Structure formats: structure tokens, C-alpha cells
């Protein structure tokens, strides 16, 4: 630094840095927010998996059948006779299960037995961009969550 030049930045240097930061923000922001698109779907799938695990645990602990019923029309589910939980309005819910557990065209369930096994089935939750499947193995009652293409 020379003695005749004051310390600090010129207006041009400050504007140049602000312009570069703006370009970087415009490029990076869409990439960051694209990663958040499946957050609601994933949270809903994990919530359903937790309800299914709760039902399985209750069936084993109480030595009695416990069912989780899905109402596709209302986008809701309930463990046994508990208050139904309704999913967010922009999520899509689909259910595939044993025909014997189908209550109506848009209502069905997965039943867990005292030995931990189940009638089996799959619940699919998605928002149009991402989809998660919650699978219940009929033999073991094991519950898994996996992302699938929409």
C-alpha cells in the first residue's frame, strides 16, 4: 500500500463483489430448494411407519390383533380406534393390502397379530415430485421405508 492511497474499498470493488454474490445466489438457491421438495413426503412416510410399528408393538404386548386403517379419500389413517391422523393437503396417499382387510373401495388396513406377523401391505405417500413406500412384510411384520421414483 502506498502512502498517498487511503485504505478501504472503492465503490466499484464493492459493487463487483455484490454482483458476484448475486450470481452465485441465483445459481445455488434452486439447487438447495430442490432438495427440500420431498421433505413432507418423507416425514409423512416416517410418521406412518411409526404408527405401524406402534400397532405391531401393541399387538405383541397385548396378545391381540391391532389394525391400522387407511382412509384414502380423507388422506387419513388411524391405529385401531384412535383419532385419525390426516396428512397435509398436497400429499397423495395410496394403499395396497390384503383383500380381507379392505373395508370399502377407499378404505383398508393392515392388521398385526400377537406373534408380530401381519396381513402385509404397502402404503405410498408422495407429493408429485417424490414418493415413499412404506412396506409391511406379512410373515415377519417388518416395516421398511424406501424412496421410489414418482
QUIMO-V771320 format. One record per helix or strand of 3 or more residues. SS is the DSSP state (2 for helix, 1 for strand). FROM is the first residue (numbers start at 1). TO is the last residue. If there is no record, write none. Layout:
# QUIMO-V771320
SS|FROM|TO + SS|FROM|TO
This chain:
# QUIMO-V771320
2|11|34 + 2|39|62 + 1|66|71 + 1|76|79 + 1|92|97 + 2|99|101 + 1|102|104 + 1|107|112 + 1|121|126 + 1|131|136 + 1|143|148
